[in-house]
Amino acid sequence: MTLTSVLLPTTVVGSYPVVKGSGLFARMDPLKHAVEVAVADQIGAGIDIISAGQVRGDMIRAFTSHLPGIRGSSVVGKVQPAARPITLADTKYALSRHPKVKGILTGPSTLAHGLSIETPFYRNKDELVLDIAQALAVEANYLQDAGVALIQVDEPIFSTGAANLAVGREAVNAIAGVLRTPVCLHVCGNLGDVIDDVLKINVAVFDFEFANNPQNLEVLSEKDLRGRMIGYGCVDSADPGIESIETIKKRIEAGIDVFSPETMLVDPDCGLRMQSHDAALEKLKNMVAAAGEVRAEYTG
């Protein structure tokens, strides 16, 4: 699978700091400026596969607030697909500015575990997860039709032990199975206890954190990815400090010792939303510079 013509392409995991606008247009859409800044920053930093920034609320409410059957944080009836696309407008804006864009969905298991069931329609979270997957598959198709290069499903819940991974696998497979566009599964945290279950999921790319969880590199070194690509988190998104180009370069080189550079995407561990705008931008710039230096050594 070739996502770009570049070795070690750079991308982002998701959320970016919110930079709100002002004036009349900002009153009409307070977060439009934040989308524009996120997209412009990624392009300016030199990111190869950008996102729309995921600036419209937290990763749970950004989706659940649009799904029939959910009211607030409660499931009150059968969950249905949204009446209209949720992330499409911002994604189309990103596509109007850059040829390679990643569409991003919060995963079914993570969404379900952020909700309480207050209806007899669902006996448990496992049943809910599968209906949410069907709703998200509709959104994923909108993104595919718009022309995204990659669709990422975020399942941070997978590393916590709280989710039923067999059901989670079925749910992610239900989304990926209806798409032609490659699907990336993002799981942050320590993978030691869950990696075998996660690698059973039928996606084209696995995205994991290695900067804040370097032990994940040892965990993955013993596993066969069976030709799938790896999103290689090499910037610590939880650390407000801005890593040097040299530090990030060493992390990328450590990854190359385990994975072939042809199979690697270079990105931060997770979204950068909790960092300051300046720190997030500098982290991306240094990441791109580090990837460029490593790339030059392999292609020069």
Disulfide bonds with the S-S distance in Angstrom:
none
